Amino acid sequence: MNKSQIKGVGEKVRGKINEAVGKVRGDRAQAVKGKLQQGAGEARKQAGDAKEQVKKNNP
């Protein structure tokens, strides 16, 4: 697991938390921010996954 994967997963978790807090508080902006964070985290994680795949295929 590389840094991009770890940071991506962390960003997704923060996004889920923000989304949940936004829903509980009725704060639509915070809920949307959480969704966006989750998307950014997934993108970063996938970039890390791609790096790992390249490493694995090119020793």
DSSP file (Angstrom, degrees, kcal/mol; ACC not computed):
  #  RESIDUE AA STRUCTURE BP1 BP2  ACC     N-H-->O    O-->H-N    N-H-->O    O-->H-N    TCO  KAPPA ALPHA  PHI   PSI    X-CA   Y-CA   Z-CA
    1    1 A M              0   0    0      0, 0.0     2,-0.2     0, 0.0    48,-0.0   0.000 360.0 360.0 360.0 131.9    0.0    0.0    0.0
    2    2 A N     >  -     0   0    0     46,-0.1     4,-2.1     1,-0.1     3,-0.2  -0.494 360.0 -96.0-105.8 177.2    1.4    3.4   -1.0
    3    3 A K  H  > S+     0   0    0      1,-0.2     4,-3.1     2,-0.2     5,-0.3   0.870 120.6  55.5 -60.8 -39.6    0.9    6.9    0.3
    4    4 A S  H  > S+     0   0    0      1,-0.2     4,-2.3     2,-0.2    -1,-0.2   0.902 108.5  48.1 -62.4 -40.2   -1.7    7.8   -2.3
    5    5 A Q  H  > S+     0   0    0     -3,-0.2     4,-2.3     2,-0.2    -1,-0.2   0.930 113.8  46.5 -65.3 -44.7   -3.8    4.8   -1.4
    6    6 A I  H  X S+     0   0    0     -4,-2.1     4,-2.4     2,-0.2    -2,-0.2   0.931 114.4  46.5 -64.6 -46.5   -3.6    5.6    2.3
    7    7 A K  H  X S+     0   0    0     -4,-3.1     4,-2.4     1,-0.2    -1,-0.2   0.880 111.5  53.4 -64.1 -37.1   -4.4    9.3    1.8
    8    8 A G  H  X S+     0   0    0     -4,-2.3     4,-2.1    -5,-0.3    -2,-0.2   0.923 109.7  46.2 -63.2 -44.7   -7.3    8.4   -0.5
    9    9 A V  H  X S+     0   0    0     -4,-2.3     4,-2.2     2,-0.2    -2,-0.2   0.905 112.4  51.9 -65.0 -40.8   -8.9    6.1    2.1
   10   10 A G  H  X S+     0   0    0     -4,-2.4     4,-2.4     1,-0.2    -2,-0.2   0.905 109.4  49.6 -61.2 -41.8   -8.4    8.8    4.8
   11   11 A E  H  X S+     0   0    0     -4,-2.4     4,-2.3     1,-0.2    -1,-0.2   0.887 109.2  52.0 -65.4 -39.0  -10.1   11.4    2.6
   12   12 A K  H  X S+     0   0    0     -4,-2.1     4,-2.4     2,-0.2    -1,-0.2   0.910 109.7  49.4 -63.1 -41.5  -13.0    9.0    1.9
   13   13 A V  H  X S+     0   0    0     -4,-2.2     4,-2.3     2,-0.2    -2,-0.2   0.932 110.9  48.9 -64.1 -45.9  -13.5    8.5    5.6
   14   14 A R  H  X S+     0   0    0     -4,-2.4     4,-2.7     1,-0.2    -1,-0.2   0.890 111.1  52.0 -60.1 -38.3  -13.4   12.2    6.4
   15   15 A G  H  X S+     0   0    0     -4,-2.3     4,-2.7     2,-0.2    -1,-0.2   0.906 108.0  49.9 -64.7 -42.1  -16.0   12.7    3.6
   16   16 A K  H  X S+     0   0    0     -4,-2.4     4,-2.5     2,-0.2    -2,-0.2   0.909 111.9  48.9 -62.9 -41.0  -18.3   10.0    5.0
   17   17 A I  H  X S+     0   0    0     -4,-2.3     4,-2.8     2,-0.2     5,-0.2   0.943 112.4  47.4 -63.6 -47.9  -18.0   11.7    8.4
   18   18 A N  H  X S+     0   0    0     -4,-2.7     4,-2.5     1,-0.2    -2,-0.2   0.901 112.3  50.2 -61.0 -40.8  -18.8   15.2    7.0
   19   19 A E  H  X S+     0   0    0     -4,-2.7     4,-2.3     2,-0.2    -1,-0.2   0.938 112.2  46.5 -62.9 -46.4  -21.7   13.8    5.0
   20   20 A A  H  X S+     0   0    0     -4,-2.5     4,-2.5     2,-0.2    -2,-0.2   0.919 113.4  48.1 -63.2 -44.4  -23.2   12.1    8.1
   21   21 A V  H  X S+     0   0    0     -4,-2.8     4,-2.6     1,-0.2     6,-0.3   0.911 111.1  52.0 -63.1 -41.5  -22.7   15.2   10.3
   22   22 A G  H  X>S+     0   0    0     -4,-2.5     5,-2.2    -5,-0.2     4,-0.9   0.897 110.7  47.3 -61.7 -40.7  -24.3   17.3    7.5
   23   23 A K  H  <5S+     0   0    0     -4,-2.3     3,-0.2     3,-0.2    -2,-0.2   0.917 113.0  48.2 -66.9 -43.0  -27.3   15.0    7.3
   24   24 A V  H  <5S+     0   0    0     -4,-2.5    -2,-0.2     1,-0.2    -1,-0.2   0.907 117.6  41.0 -64.2 -42.1  -27.8   14.9   11.1
   25   25 A R  H  <5S-     0   0    0     -4,-2.6    -1,-0.2    -5,-0.2    -2,-0.2   0.593 110.0-119.6 -82.5 -10.7  -27.5   18.7   11.4
   26   26 A G  T  <5 +     0   0    0     -4,-0.9     2,-1.1    -3,-0.2    -3,-0.2   0.737  64.4 146.6  76.2  21.2  -29.6   19.4    8.3
   27   27 A D     >< -     0   0    0     -5,-2.2     4,-1.9    -6,-0.3    -1,-0.2  -0.777  26.9-175.9 -95.8  95.1  -26.6   21.2    6.8
   28   28 A R  H  > S+     0   0    0     -2,-1.1     4,-2.5     1,-0.2     5,-0.2   0.862  80.1  56.8 -61.5 -38.2  -26.9   20.5    3.1
   29   29 A A  H  > S+     0   0    0      1,-0.2     4,-2.4     2,-0.2    -1,-0.2   0.904 108.1  46.9 -61.8 -42.1  -23.6   22.2    2.3
   30   30 A Q  H  > S+     0   0    0     -3,-0.2     4,-2.2     2,-0.2    -1,-0.2   0.883 111.0  52.1 -68.6 -37.3  -21.6   20.0    4.7
   31   31 A A  H  X S+     0   0    0     -4,-1.9     4,-1.9     2,-0.2    -2,-0.2   0.910 111.4  46.6 -64.3 -41.5  -23.3   16.9    3.3
   32   32 A V  H  X S+     0   0    0     -4,-2.5     4,-2.5     2,-0.2    -2,-0.2   0.902 109.6  54.1 -66.4 -41.2  -22.3   17.9   -0.2
   33   33 A K  H  X S+     0   0    0     -4,-2.4     4,-2.4     1,-0.2    -2,-0.2   0.905 107.5  51.7 -58.0 -41.7  -18.8   18.7    0.9
   34   34 A G  H  X S+     0   0    0     -4,-2.2     4,-2.2     2,-0.2    -1,-0.2   0.903 108.2  50.5 -62.7 -41.8  -18.6   15.2    2.4
   35   35 A K  H  X S+     0   0    0     -4,-1.9     4,-2.0     2,-0.2    -2,-0.2   0.915 111.2  49.0 -62.0 -42.8  -19.7   13.7   -0.9
   36   36 A L  H  X S+     0   0    0     -4,-2.5     4,-2.5     1,-0.2    -2,-0.2   0.898 109.4  52.0 -64.6 -40.2  -17.1   15.7   -2.8
   37   37 A Q  H  X S+     0   0    0     -4,-2.4     4,-2.7     1,-0.2    -1,-0.2   0.903 107.8  52.5 -61.5 -40.9  -14.4   14.6   -0.3
   38   38 A Q  H  X S+     0   0    0     -4,-2.2     4,-2.4     2,-0.2    -1,-0.2   0.912 109.9  48.6 -62.2 -41.7  -15.4   11.0   -0.9
   39   39 A G  H  X S+     0   0    0     -4,-2.0     4,-2.2     2,-0.2    -2,-0.2   0.917 112.4  47.7 -63.8 -43.5  -15.1   11.4   -4.6
   40   40 A A  H  X S+     0   0    0     -4,-2.5     4,-2.3     1,-0.2    -2,-0.2   0.897 111.8  51.0 -64.5 -40.0  -11.7   13.0   -4.3
   41   41 A G  H  X S+     0   0    0     -4,-2.7     4,-2.5     2,-0.2    -2,-0.2   0.899 109.4  49.9 -64.4 -40.8  -10.5   10.3   -1.9
   42   42 A E  H  X S+     0   0    0     -4,-2.4     4,-2.5     2,-0.2    -1,-0.2   0.905 110.3  50.7 -64.6 -40.9  -11.7    7.6   -4.3
   43   43 A A  H  X S+     0   0    0     -4,-2.2     4,-2.0     2,-0.2    -2,-0.2   0.920 111.9  46.9 -62.5 -43.7   -9.8    9.2   -7.2
   44   44 A R  H  X S+     0   0    0     -4,-2.3     4,-2.1     2,-0.2    -2,-0.2   0.903 112.0  50.7 -65.3 -40.9   -6.6    9.5   -5.1
   45   45 A K  H  X S+     0   0    0     -4,-2.5     4,-2.5     1,-0.2    -2,-0.2   0.910 109.6  50.2 -63.1 -42.4   -7.0    5.8   -4.0
   46   46 A Q  H  X S+     0   0    0     -4,-2.5     4,-2.3     2,-0.2    -1,-0.2   0.868 107.9  53.4 -66.0 -35.4   -7.4    4.7   -7.6
   47   47 A A  H  X S+     0   0    0     -4,-2.0     4,-2.1     2,-0.2    -1,-0.2   0.913 110.6  47.7 -62.9 -41.7   -4.3    6.6   -8.6
   48   48 A G  H  X S+     0   0    0     -4,-2.1     4,-2.3     2,-0.2    -2,-0.2   0.885 109.2  53.3 -64.8 -39.1   -2.4    4.8   -5.9
   49   49 A D  H  X S+     0   0    0     -4,-2.5     4,-2.2     1,-0.2    -2,-0.2   0.907 108.2  50.6 -61.3 -41.3   -3.9    1.5   -7.1
   50   50 A A  H  X S+     0   0    0     -4,-2.3     4,-2.3     2,-0.2    -2,-0.2   0.904 108.7  51.5 -64.2 -41.2   -2.6    2.2  -10.6
   51   51 A K  H  X S+     0   0    0     -4,-2.1     4,-2.4     1,-0.2    -1,-0.2   0.922 110.3  49.3 -60.6 -43.6    0.9    3.0   -9.2
   52   52 A E  H  X S+     0   0    0     -4,-2.3     4,-2.5     1,-0.2    -1,-0.2   0.897 109.5  51.8 -62.7 -40.2    0.9   -0.3   -7.4
   53   53 A Q  H  X S+     0   0    0     -4,-2.2     4,-2.0     2,-0.2    -1,-0.2   0.903 109.7  49.1 -64.4 -40.7   -0.2   -2.2  -10.5
   54   54 A V  H  X S+     0   0    0     -4,-2.3     4,-1.5     2,-0.2    -2,-0.2   0.922 111.8  49.4 -64.1 -43.4    2.6   -0.6  -12.5
   55   55 A K  H  < S+     0   0    0     -4,-2.4     3,-0.2     1,-0.2    -2,-0.2   0.918 110.9  50.3 -58.9 -44.2    5.2   -1.5   -9.8
   56   56 A K  H  < S+     0   0    0     -4,-2.5    -1,-0.2     1,-0.2    -2,-0.2   0.865 114.1  43.5 -64.9 -37.3    3.9   -5.0   -9.7
   57   57 A N  H  < S+     0   0    0     -4,-2.0    -1,-0.2     1,-0.2    -2,-0.2   0.650 117.8  45.3 -85.0 -16.1    4.1   -5.4  -13.5
   58   58 A N     <        0   0    0     -4,-1.5    -1,-0.2    -3,-0.2    -2,-0.1  -0.690 360.0 360.0-127.0  78.4    7.5   -3.8  -13.9
   59   59 A P              0   0    0      0, 0.0    -1,-0.1     0, 0.0    -4,-0.1   0.503 360.0 360.0 -66.6 360.0    9.8   -5.2  -11.1
